[in-house]
Amino acid sequence: MNPHSGRRARTAAAATGLAAALLAATPGIATAAGENLPPLQPSVDTLTVDSTKGCSDEPVHVPRAPELRAVVEDTTEDNQEGETNGAGAQFEAWWTDADGTEQRRTHTSGTVHSPITQLWRTPDDLPADTVVSWHVRAVDAEGATSPWSDDSPGITCRFVIDTVSPEPATIVSEQYPDDSGWHDGVGVYGSFTFDSPSEDVVEYVYSVLGSANERVRPEEPGGPVTVRWMPERSGPHHLEVYAVDRAGRRSSGTTHWIHVAEGRAPVAHWTLADPAGAGSAAADAGPAARAEDGVVFGSPAPSRTDLTSTVTLDGRGNSYLTPDAPATDTATTFALSAWVRPAATGTPMTVASQDAADGTSAFTLGLRPAEGSPATWAFRYGSTTLTGGSASAGGWAHLTGLYDGEDDTLRLYVNGKEVASKTGVAPVSAPGAFQIGRARGEGGARWQGDLGDVRVWDRVVPREEIERLGARPAELASAWDIERTDAGVIPDREGDKPLTLHGGAGFYTPDYDACFEDPECVEFPDAALDGNDHLALDGTDDYAATGGPVVDTADSYSVGLRVRFADTTPDRPMTLLSQGGADSDAFAVRYDPAASEWQLIVTHGSEPGTARTVVAGPGTPRSYSDDVVVVYDDSEGRITLYVGGEAVATAEFNASWNAPGSLQIGRGHTADGGWGEYFHGGADTVRVFSGALTASQVRSFAHLS
């Protein structure tokens, strides 16, 4: 700080002189009236050891000679215009050596603009296992000093240098011992107790299979600590643990090997794939389920799954199945899942439940209608209800409800994805019978539609396992690798769904040889879109079509092709791809130059005048090629248009229908029900999939098999 006499900031030479004067100054406080005021006493709250441990009269432990820090500040009341209030710090540390002699070390920092954090890297000759006391005071540019930090109301800081690392921890687990055996198992928690012989251990750092470190502290230094862990995959795992003492020293690691078995099979499992006319559902686990008269076996199963058939329930009073016994203890961890296809979504419906003692259901898994929006899936447990996902009539979905009694968390999954969760959910007992297709105390809420593969577990079912259970991966239904043919048709890979050419549609084959032979040729012709040739459409009446439908458009599907516009600024709308009926398209992909946007148009039925949804996104045709793919995910009720591997538009859509017409390349239905909007350009690499491609699959759709 500059003195009150009005002297301005000094030159570098004068500052050097001040630093020398500072070192020689006798500690004290300037008291002359009107002269320099002393700096402020450092607050104990700003004093730290190694930047993380605060000042304490109970010694803090450090692994080596520490770095001491303090915030110092000079007062501003005596500043003149243009002056600064600089401050430095005088640190002092002392201890009593083995001979009973007091030893001291000091350090004085330079003076800089304040407030400022000053530090002292203490010397390496400080003794280990000895209480070292320290304090600090501020000093200004005139050599005036503040009170020491431990003057009233402060305290003297202390630390001890600990140079000995703790002993490694032992690890004991009853559920998952470190031996050569395989132990239960995926989705089952186990306890692991860590304990080190060192009495100053205050923390354990651990990780499983190289995951991020987690930390846990014993109740008292040197005490054991127990953690809970649940494996989500089978196979060998290793747990790595380090003991950490109060100085922050870490022990060598202890490795505990765990051989995790596959997850326990369901405690109850009904595939519901029994033959038509059966009077009960056989159980792969648990008791058989009695079927009432409203249960019809032999219904279709969801495609692209291992199921062969399901049951249909008509939603009336005798439309349910039950084993007349509980499937699991609902007051502890449990999970249940099923494949479901509702026939309607206007009323609450139950997939499965279990009776409570009071004439209600302890839990229900099912469907809830939503006013003004699509119905949602629901999992109610006690007084807690989770909802999520979109339920559409006639669409298959895989539902999973999970209650984790370890952390009282409730979760709902739809098609393998978590859609809702809540923690702090109290357990609920359900000593009554398990029910399929109805619930007690909710007006029955009977299921109307198809059900299959009902499973119940007494463990956590991890996310990856749920994803596998609910997976319906897309399968290639047809593929046309378009190359020149003289037969007027383009064969598909399997040879049973040829594309027939119409209106004079032909092929484009780049003539490289002609350019080589022509001395005036300066630009080679454009390459084919894929391979040696591609389909060439004139935009007037050319198109190609299959002899019948290629994919069920009421279910999930993905259809795409590679295109090149003859003109990147077309003068009219053009349809690239469509499939529909006699007068309308279930879907049509077009480009509208007036709006400069790609459009995906889906209709809500085959009847004339039916509603339609237009999903659009901005864009322009490119001079080389674009991969254009439409993906409909029936389980999520969403349709998406991709161009060049990127989603350009997406929307909710829950009104799909099975179009009986052919797949059309290069044309679509117009508003009057006729054909039009013929595409002018090239087309190649046509692919049709049963099921919804993922976003990453779309980017390489042409190479999927």
N, C-alpha and C positions, 0 to 999 in steps of 0.2 A: 504494500500500500504506500502511496505517496503521502508525504507529510502535509499537514494542514497549512503550512507556511506558504503554499502556493507554488512550490517547485513543480515543474512539469516532468513528464516521463523522461528518464535519463537516457543518455547514449549508451551504447553497448559497453564502452569502457567504464563508464560510471557504474553500470549494473554489475560489471565484474568486481569493482571495488566494493560494492555493497555486499556481494556474496562473500567476499573475504571478511568484511566486517561482521556479517551474520554469523559466520563460523566462530568468530572470536567473542561474540557478544555474551555477556553474562546473563543467564536466564533471569528474567524479571519483567515487570510491567511498566511501560512508560506512563507517568502520571502528571507530567507538566501540563498545566492548563493551556488550552489552545494549541497544543502540539499534537503529535501523532497518537491515535488511539490504538490500544492493543487489539489483536485479532480475537475471534470468538473461540471459546473453549470447545474442542472437538466433542461431539456427542458420542457416547458409548454405542448408540444404536448404529453408527456408521462404521464402526471398527470391525474388521473381519480378519480371519486367519485363512489363508489360501482361498480367499474370495467367497467361500461357502459357509464357513463356520463363524458365528458371531462371537463377540467379546463375552467372556464368562469367567467368574472367579472360581468356578469349578473347571479344572483344566480340560480343554478340548484336546483330542489326540490327533496327531498328524504323522504321516509316514516319513517325513524328512524335514530339514530346516525349512520353515514355511515362508510364504510371502505375506507380509502384514500390510493392511490397507487402512486408511483413514480419510475422511472428508474434512478438509480444512477450509476456513473462510475468514477473510478480513472484513471488518466493518466498512461501510461506505459513507458513514456520516461525515468524515473529515476529508472527503475527496474534493479537489478543485476541478474545474472544467478541464477535460482532456486527460485526467489522471485515471489510473486503474487501481483496483484493490487486489494486489497480489498477495499470495500466501504460500508458505512452504510448511514442512512438517519436520519436527524433531522427534524421532523414535528412540526409545530406550528399553532395553531388555536386560534382566538380571536373574541370577540364580545362585544357589549355594553349592559349591563343589564338594567332593568327597572329603576334603580336609576341613570343611566348615567355613571356607573363605568365600565371601561374596564376589561374584564375577559379573561384569557389566559389558554390554556392547551398545553402541549408539550409532545413529545414522541421521543426517540432516539432508533434506531434499533441497532442490532449487526452488526459487520463488516464481510462480506463474499466476496468471489471472485466476481469481477464485470466484465462487467455490470450486474446488478441484479435489479429485481423489488422488492422494499421494501414496506411494507404496515403498516398501523396504523388503528387498530379498535378503533375508537374514543369512549370516555367514554359515558355512558348512561346519564350523567347529563347535556349534552349540551341542551340548551333551544330550545323549539319548536317555530315556527313562528318568528324566529329571524335570521337575516342575519349573518352567521358565515363566517369569512374570514380565509384563510389558505395559507401557503406556505411551501416549503421544501428546504433543502440544503443537499449536500453530505458531508460526513466526512470520512477521511481515518483512517488507523490504528494508525497514529501518532497524530491524533486529528486535522489535518489541515482540513479546511472546504472550500467549494465552496461558491460563491455568492448565495444568496437566489434565488429561482426560479422566484420571481417577480421583482428582480433587472433588470434593462434594459438589454435586450429588453423584458423581461417577463411581466406577468400580475398577479395580485392577484386573487386567486381562491375564489369562494364564493358558499355557499349552504344554503338552508333553510330546516329545518325538518318540514314536514307536517304530523300531526298525525290524521287528520280528513279525513275519506273516503268520496268519492263523493256520491251524491244522486243517487238512481237507475234511469235508463233511462225509458222513456216512448217509446212505439212503436205504430206507426200509419200506417195503410195500407188501401188504398181505395179498392184495388182488393181483398185482403185477410184479412178482419177484424177479430178480435178475438170475435166471437159470435158463436151461435149454428147452423148457416146456413152453407150449402155446397156451395163452391164458385169455379168458373171457374179458372182453372182446370189444369189437366196434360198438360204440354207443353206450358203453358201460363205464361209469366213473370208478376211479380207484384212488386210494389215499397214498401219499408218499411223504414220509417223515425224514426231514433233514436234521442232522445233529453233528456238531463239531466239538472235539474235546477242548478247544480253546474257550476260555471264559469271557473273552472280550468280543466275541462275534455278535454283531448287531444286525446283520442282514445276510440273506442268501440270494444269490443271483442264479436263475436257472432258465433253461430253454430245452425244448423238445425238437429233435430233428433239425437243428439249426434255425429254428424260428426266432423271432425277436425275443430279447431277454425280458424276463419278468423278475420282479423283486418282491421279497416277502421278509418281514421282520418278526423275530421272536418276541414274546411278551416281555422277557427279561434278557439282558446280555448273557450270552453263553447258553441260552435255553434252546430246546428243539423247536421246530416249526413243522406243521403238516399242511400240505397243499392237496387239492383235488384236481384230477386231470382225466379227460375222456378222450380216448382215441377215435378218430374219424375214419381211419383206414386200417386195414389189416396189414400184417407184415412186421418186420423188425423195426423198432423205434429205439432211439437212445435219448436218455435224459442226462443233461450235463448240468452240474451244480458247482457253484463256488461259494465258499464262506468269506464274508467281508467283516473285518474287525472295525472298531470304533475309529481307528486312524485311517480307514479307507483301504487298508492293505487287503489284497485278495489272496486266498489260498490257491493251491493248484486244483485243477478240476477233478471232479469225481464223475465217472460215467456209469450209468445204470442202464443196462440193456433190457428191452421189453419186447417180447414176442406176442403180438396181438393177434388173436384168432378172428375169424370172420364173425360178423355180428350174429347174435342169436336169431334163429328163425322165428317167425311170428308165433305167438301163443295161440292165435286163432287165425284161420285162413280158409276162405270159401272162394274158389274160382268162379262159382256160379255158372260153370260150363257144362252142367249136367244135361243129359239127353232130354229132348222134348217129352213131356208127359211125366217127368219125375215128380215125386211127392215130397222130396227133401233135397237139400243141397249137401253133397258130400263135403267133408272137411279135410284139407291137407294137414290141418292142425286144429285141435279143439274138437268139440262135439259137432255132429251134423246139425244143420239148421232146418227146422220144420218149415215147410212151405205151405201157405194157405192157398185157397182156390184162385185168388187173383194173381198168382205168380205163373208166368209162362216161360218155360225154359226153351232154349234153342234160338234165341234172338241173335242178331249179328253182333260181332265183336268189333272194337275199334281197329281200324287198319294199322298196319305197321307196328303191331304189338305181338306178343306171344299168345294172346288170348284166342280161343277158337270160337267161343260163343258166350252169350250173356243171358240175363233174364229180363223180361219186361214186366213192370208193375203198372196196373191201370189206375192207381191213385185212390181206389175205393177201400172200404173197411177191411176186406179180406185180402188185401194186397200187401203182404209183408212176409218176412222170414225171421225166425228166431231159434236159437239153440236152447231156449228156456233156461239159460244159465248166464252168469256174467262172463265176459271174455277176458277181463283183466281188472286189476285193482286200480281204480282211477284216482285214488288218493296219493299215488306215487307216480313216477314217470311212466307215461304210456304214449302210444301213437297209433293212428289208424289211417287207412287210405282206401281208395276205391276208384275205379273207372266209372264215370257217370255220363249219361246223355239224357237231359230233360226233354220231355215231349212238349212242355209249355213252361213259361216262366212267370205267370201272373199271380201265383199263390206260393206261400212258403211250403217247402218240401224238405223232407229229411232223408238223407242217404243212410245214416246209421246213428244209433243212440244207445245209451245204457240206463236202465231204470234206477232211480234213486229210491230211498226208503219212504219218501213222503208223497209218492204217487206222481212225481215229475221225472224228468230225465236229467241226470247229472251233466251230460254233455249231448250235443247234437251237432252233426256235420251235415250240411245241406245247402239249400238255396233260399235266398230272400229276394222278393221283388223290390224294385226301387222306383218310386214315382218320378216320371219324367226322364229316366235314364235306364240303361240295361240292368237287368237283375244281377245281383252279386252273389258270390259264394260266401258261406258263413260257417264259422266254428264257434259254438257257444259252450262254455265250460263254467258251471256255476252261474254267477251273475255277470261274467265277462263274455262279451261277444266280439269276435273279430270278423270283419268283412273285407272282401277284396276280389279282384279279378272280375271278368265279365262273363256272364252265363247267357248262352244263346240256345234257343229251342232247336233241337236236332243236332247240336254240336257236341262232340265228345270232349271231356275234360278229365284230368286226373287230379283228385283232391287228396290232401294229406293234412291232418290235424295232429299237433304234437303238444304235449304238456311235459315240460322238463321240471321235475320236482326238485332237482338240485338247486336251481336258481329261481324257481317259481315263475317260469316264462312260458307263455302260451304263444303258439305260432300256427299260421295257416299258410299252406302252399297250394298253388294252382299250377298244374302242368310243370312241376318241378321247381317253380320259382316262389320264393317267399313273398307274399303279398300283404301280410299284416302280422304284428307281434305285440305283446304287452308283457311287462315284467310285474312282479309283485302280486301275482294271482294266487289266491289261497287255494289249497287242495280241497277237493270235493269227493266225498265217498259215494259210490254207486254199487250197492250190494245186489241189485236186481239183474234181470236178464238183459242180454245184448239184443238189440233190435236192428233189423235191416229193412229200411223202407218206411219206418214210422217212428214217432216219438210220443211219450206220455206227457200230458199236461199242456200240450200245444195244439189241441184240436186234432191230434194225430199227425198233422202236417205230412200226410202220406206221399210217397214218391210216385210220380207219374213219368214213366220213361224207362230207360234201360240202365242196368247196374251190372258190374262185373268185378271180379278179383278184389274182394273185400279182405283186408288184412288188419290184424291188431298185434302190436308189439308191447312188451313190457320193458322197453329200453328206449333211449334216444335213437332216432333214425337220422343220421347226419345228412347235411344238405346234398352232398354228392350222391348218396344212395337214393335220396328222394328224386334227384334229377334223373337218375337212371330209371327209376320206377315209372316216372311220368314222361319218359322220352318217346316221341313218335318221329324219329328222324325221317327227313324227306328221302324218297326213293325215286330214282330216275324211271319215269314211265315210258318215255319215248325220246329218241334223239335222231336228228337228221343232220348228217355231215354233208352238206350240199356240194355235189360235184356234177359235172356235165353228164347228161344221159340223153339218149335219143329215143327213149321209150315214152316220153311225155309224163313220166312219174319220177319222183325222187324217193328211193327206198329209205326206210328207217333202219336202224342198226339191227333190229330183230327181224325185219322183213315182213311184218304183218300190218303195218300202218303206213302205207306209202302216201306221200304228198302228190296230188295230181295237179298238173299245170293247166291253167285255163287262160283264155283270151289272148293267146299268143305269147305267154310268158316264156322267156328263154334264159340263157346263161351268159355270164360275162367271163371271158377268159383273156387275161392280158397278153397281147401279142408282142413279146419282147424281141423276137427274131426280126419282125418287120422294122423295128427301130434300129436294130444293129445293121440291117441291110440298107437303110435309107441314110445317105450321108447328110441330109438336111435335118434329120431327127435330133432334136436337142433335149427332149424330155421323154423319159420312159413312161409308159402307161401306168396308171395306178394298179397296185397289186390287188389280187382277189382278197375279199374279206377274211377268208380262211381257206387254206389249201390252194388248189389250182383254179377253182371256179367259184362263182356265187350266182344266186338267182337274180335275174334282171327283170324289173317290173317297170312298165312304161307309164303308169299313172293314169291310164285311160280305162282299160278293162282287164289288165293282167292281174292274176292272183294265183295262189296255190292253196289247196285245202285237203284235209284228210277225208276219208270216207265216212267218218262218224266221230263221236266224242272221244277225246284222248284222256281226259281227267274228269273226276267228279268235282264239279265246281261248287257243290254244297259243302264239301269238306275242304280241308286245307290243301292248297296247291301253289305251285310256282311255275311260271311260264316265261321264257325269255328267248331273245334272238339277237343277232348282231346285224346292224343296219348301217347303210351309208346313203344319205340323201343325194339325189342328183343335183339339187340346188339347195344351198344352205340358207337361202331366203325364199322358201316356197310361197306361192301366191294363194294357197287355199289349205284348209285342214286336210290331213291325210291320216288314215288309220293303218297302223303297222300290224296289229295283231288283235284277234277277237275269237270268242267262242260263245255261242248262244243257242237260240231256237229259230223258229220260222220267221219271227218278226222283230226280234230284239236280241241284244247281246247280254250274256251274263257278265262279261267284262270286255272292254275294248280299250286298247292303248292307241292314242292318237297324238299328233302334234298340231297345235293351233297357232299359225303365224300371226294372226291378228292380235292375239293376247300374248304372244311370245312365251308360250308355256307348253310344257308336257302335260297331258291329261290322261287320267285313268277313269273310265266311266264304268260303274257297276250298277246294274238294275236290281230291283227288289222283288222280281218275279217275272214270269213269262207273259203275263196278261197284258193286253194293249193298254197303254196309258199308265203303266205301273211307275211308281216313284223310282228315281235313280239318284245315285250319289256321284258327284264329280270331284275327284281328288286331283288337284293341279299344283304344279310347281314351275317357277320360272326357268327358262333355259332356251338355248338355240341349238340347232343341228350343227355338228362339227364337220369339217371338210374331210376327215378321214373315216372314222367309224365310231359307233356307240353300241354298247351292250345295254339293251333295254329289257328289264325284268320286272314282272308283277308278282307279288307275293301276298297270298291271302292266308292268314293264320286264324282258322276257325275257333281254336281254343281261346284265343285272346280277343276275338272279334275285331280284327284290325287288318286293313289292306294297305299295302305300301307299293309305291312305284319307284324303281331304281333306274338311274341312267348313268352309265359310266361307272358303276359300282357304288354310287352315292344315292342315298334316299332323297329324292326331290320332292316327294309328297306322301303323306300318310293320313289315315283317318279311321275312326271306328266304323265298323260295318258288321251288322248282325242279321242281314236279310239275304244270305246266300241261297241259291237254288241250283239244282243239278241240270245244267244245260244239255239238252240231247243232241245239239247240232255239232257240226264239224269245227275243227280248229282252222281258222282262216289266216293266211299270211298275205297281208297287203290290202285288205278291205274290211268293212264293217257295215252294220245296219245304220241307215239314216233315220231321221225322225219319222218319216212316213212308212217305215217298215221295210223299205227296199234296201238294195245294196248300193254302196257308194264310197266316196272318200278314198279312192284307189291310191295306193302309195307309188311314188315315182322314185326309184332308187334301187339299191342292192340289198339283198337279205341273205343271211347265212347262219349256220350254227344254231339251229332251232332246238330248244330243250324244254321238255315238260316233266315236272316232278309231282308226284303225289306227296303232299306235305309241304310245310313252310320251310324254305331255306333260311338259314341265319344270315345276318348281315355280312359276316366274313365269307360265307359260302357264295353269296351273290357275287362277290368280287372275283370269284374264279368259277362261275357257274358253267362255263363252257368246258371245263376240264373235269367236272364231277362225273362219277360213274356209279 
